[in-house]
Structures are given as structure tokens and as C-alpha cells.
Amino acid sequence: MNWSKQVSESLRLLQGNRPADVPADRWEHLCSWTWNLHGNCGGIWNAVEPEWREPFAAELRRRVSGPVSVADIDWIWDEYAAHTTGGPRYSREYRPTRTE
């Protein structure tokens, strides 16, 4: 549970740190879907690789502490796709940065 709260706090910081080149409505869309990703794929404790949790949370904290970009959103989605059981399917169906 502590891990999930740490990630949630970092996602709050990410949402409040919108890049100047991304319109507010677009950033809101990207961040909202990333919140959903965390809730649906990271909220199930046994569906997350245990050895991935802490390094991911630390790297996410580092990333959101400075300037962020859409590439950081993609990085989060890539990480969940690689390290959670639901992440690959969720990424295929709901990734907000898809070009289609």
C-alpha cells in the first residue's frame, strides 16, 4: 500500500508540472489516463513485479521533481506494460499517446 501511495503522490506532482508546450486539456487527458493505469494495473499488489516497485517509484520521483514531458508519460506506460500483469493489454487499449 505504501508503494501505491508513493506513486500516487508522484503522479499528483506530474499532473501539476505541465510542460509549457503541452496544452492544458491535453496534459489533463494524458495524466488522467495515467492515473487510471496506476489504479487498474498497479493497484493489484500481486500483479506487480515485487523487485520493480521501489526502483520504479524512485525513478518516477526523480523524473517528476524536474521538468517533465510527454516522454515521461510514455516511460510510465512502458514500465507498467513491462512489469505488471495487466499493463500490456491496458497499454494496447488505452495508452493516451498512441498516434491513432
C-alpha positions in Angstrom: 0.0 0.0 0.0 2.8 2.4 0.8 4.3 1.9 -2.7 0.9 2.8 -4.3 0.7 5.9 -2.2 4.2 7.0 -3.2 3.4 6.5 -6.9 0.1 8.4 -6.5 1.9 11.3 -4.9 4.4 11.4 -7.8 1.6 11.3 -10.3 0.0 14.3 -8.5 3.3 16.2 -8.9 3.5 15.1 -12.5 0.0 16.4 -13.2 0.8 19.8 -11.6 4.0 20.1 -13.6 2.6 20.6 -17.1 5.2 21.3 -19.8 4.7 24.7 -21.4 4.5 23.1 -24.9 1.5 20.9 -24.0 -2.0 22.4 -23.9 -3.7 22.1 -20.5 -6.6 19.9 -21.8 -4.1 17.5 -23.5 -2.0 17.3 -20.3 -5.1 16.6 -18.2 -6.1 13.8 -20.7 -2.6 12.2 -20.5 -2.4 12.4 -16.7 -6.0 11.1 -16.2 -5.3 8.0 -18.2 -2.0 7.5 -16.4 -3.9 7.7 -13.1 -6.2 5.0 -14.5 -3.2 2.9 -15.5 -1.8 3.1 -12.0 -5.2 2.2 -10.4 -6.0 -0.6 -12.7 -2.6 -2.2 -13.1 -0.6 -1.0 -10.1 -3.3 -1.3 -7.5 -3.4 -5.0 -7.5 -0.4 -5.9 -5.3 0.3 -9.4 -6.6 0.0 -8.2 -10.3 3.1 -6.1 -9.9 6.7 -7.5 -10.0 7.9 -7.0 -6.5 11.5 -6.2 -7.4 10.3 -3.5 -9.8 8.2 -1.5 -7.3 10.8 0.5 -5.4 13.2 1.3 -8.3 10.3 2.5 -10.3 8.9 4.7 -7.5 12.4 6.2 -7.0 12.9 6.9 -10.7 9.4 8.4 -11.0 10.1 10.7 -8.0 13.3 11.8 -9.7 11.6 12.5 -13.0 8.7 14.5 -11.6 11.0 16.6 -9.5 12.2 18.4 -12.6 10.9 19.4 -15.9 8.6 16.8 -17.4 7.5 15.9 -20.9 5.1 13.6 -22.8 8.1 11.2 -23.0 7.8 10.8 -19.2 4.2 9.7 -19.7 5.3 7.2 -22.3 8.0 6.0 -19.9 5.4 5.3 -17.2 3.3 3.4 -19.6 6.2 1.4 -20.9 7.2 0.5 -17.4 3.7 -0.7 -16.4 3.5 -2.7 -19.7 6.8 -4.5 -18.9 6.3 -5.1 -15.1 2.6 -5.6 -14.4 0.3 -8.4 -15.5 -2.4 -6.1 -16.9 -0.1 -3.5 -18.3 0.5 -4.9 -21.8 -3.2 -5.2 -22.6 -4.1 -1.9 -20.9 -1.3 -0.1 -22.8 -2.5 -1.5 -26.1 -6.1 -0.4 -25.5 -5.8 2.8 -23.5 -2.4 4.4 -23.9 -3.2 8.1 -24.4 -0.1 8.8 -26.5 -1.0 6.4 -29.3 -0.9 8.0 -32.7 -4.2 6.5 -33.9 
